[in-house]
Amino acid sequence: MATIMEDTKPATRRYAVPVASAAIAVAGTIGVIALADAATESDGLAALDPEFTADLVSDRTPALTVLARALTFVGDVPVLVTLMLIAAFLLWRWTRGLRAPALLLFAMAGSAALTAGLKALVERKRPGVTFVLGPVDTSFGFPSGHTLNSTVFFGTLAALLWVGLRSYGARTALVVAAVAMSIGIGLSRVYLGYHWATDVLAGWTVAVTWLAVVSLVAYFSRPHSACNGKPDDESGAAER
């Protein structure tokens, strides 16, 4: 009996990633649909947007404004594209292979497509000009592109770097940094008046959903050595 239980452990670990990723993708899709419906009908969580935005705007300070603008700058498309290309090049040099940079480029291409597609589908207007602290953006606001794209970028990059780190402290710092950047950029969009809170929440939800899909792609496209259950070091070497 003990032998049977031991034999099932590798199989359980093997299927944990795709099962969890699929569950997150399904749950995330349901969440995005619910948020899109609320944004369209101005009910549910979306009904709280004006009050939340007004409260956040009333708490503006010079220091917070500088921080918010810096975070929003990082999430700008030209900046993210530049960071993506630099990261892809460094991943190629580090792994001596194309799989890691290809996954990053795939994740970001999907993120951009989802951003454009959902904005056109939902057609939600942004907060009024009285809330905006900076140049007025007349494009649709749902979901927040800054939030979605930056979350996918930092999340994917963290996942790709994670496998090469052995230190628990380094892995923890990596995850904390990725989450902090995602949260900071998202909140900066509401603080500066460019998005309603549900736009940002939708950006995070779509990003997590897409990251789950990317995780599935990475899992099923992993090197043959990893599929056969070889140790991390061996599979990593094979990938490189």
Residue pairs with C-beta under 8 A, 6 or more apart in sequence:
10 229
14 229
17 215
17 219
18 216
18 219
18 220
21 212
21 213
21 215
21 216
21 219
22 212
22 216
24 208
24 209
24 212
25 209
25 212
25 213
25 216
28 205
28 206
28 208
28 209
28 212
29 209
31 205
31 209
32 118
32 143
32 202
32 205
32 206
32 209
34 44
35 45
35 46
35 142
35 198
35 201
35 202
35 205
36 118
36 121
36 122
36 142
36 202
37 44
38 44
38 45
38 46
38 47
38 198
39 46
39 122
39 124
39 142
39 196
39 198
39 199
39 202
40 122
40 124
45 197
45 198
45 201
46 196
46 198
48 197
49 127
49 196
49 197
49 198
50 196
52 190
52 196
52 197
53 127
53 131
53 190
53 193
53 196
53 197
54 131
56 190
56 191
57 131
57 191
57 193
60 133
60 191
64 191
65 133
65 191
65 192
67 184
67 188
68 133
68 187
68 188
68 191
68 192
69 134
69 188
69 192
71 181
71 184
71 185
71 187
71 188
72 146
72 185
72 188
72 189
72 192
72 194
73 79
74 80
74 83
74 150
74 181
74 185
75 146
75 147
75 149
75 150
75 185
75 188
75 189
76 146
77 145
77 149
80 108
80 149
80 150
80 153
83 153
84 104
84 105
84 108
84 153
87 101
87 104
87 153
87 157
88 101
88 104
88 105
89 101
91 100
91 101
91 104
91 160
92 98
92 100
92 101
94 100
94 164
95 101
95 164
95 239
95 240
96 240
97 239
97 240
99 221
99 223
99 239
100 160
100 239
103 156
103 160
103 214
103 217
103 218
104 153
104 156
104 157
104 160
106 214
106 217
107 152
107 153
107 156
107 210
107 211
107 214
108 149
108 152
108 153
108 156
110 152
110 210
110 213
110 214
111 148
111 149
111 152
111 153
111 207
111 210
112 149
114 148
114 206
114 210
115 143
115 145
115 148
115 149
118 142
118 143
118 202
118 206
119 139
119 140
119 141
119 142
119 143
119 145
120 140
122 140
122 142
123 140
124 140
124 141
124 142
124 196
124 199
125 140
125 141
126 132
126 137
126 138
126 139
126 140
126 141
126 194
126 195
126 196
126 199
127 141
127 193
127 194
127 195
127 196
129 136
131 193
132 192
132 193
132 194
133 191
133 192
133 193
134 192
134 193
134 194
137 194
141 194
141 195
141 196
141 199
142 196
142 198
142 199
142 202
143 199
143 200
143 202
143 203
143 205
143 206
144 186
144 189
144 194
144 195
144 199
144 200
144 202
144 203
145 203
146 185
146 186
146 188
146 189
146 194
146 203
147 182
147 185
147 186
147 189
147 195
147 199
147 200
147 203
147 204
147 207
148 203
148 204
148 206
148 207
148 210
149 207
150 181
150 182
150 185
150 186
151 182
151 185
151 186
151 203
151 204
151 207
151 208
151 211
152 207
152 210
152 211
152 214
154 177
154 178
154 181
154 182
155 178
155 182
155 207
155 208
155 211
156 211
156 214
157 178
158 174
158 175
158 177
158 178
159 211
159 215
159 218
161 174
162 171
162 174
162 175
163 232
163 236
164 236
165 171
165 174
182 204
182 207
186 200
186 203
186 204
187 200
189 195
189 199
189 200
190 196
190 197
190 200
222 235
222 239
223 235
223 238
223 239
224 238
225 234
225 235
225 238
226 235
226 238
226 239
230 238
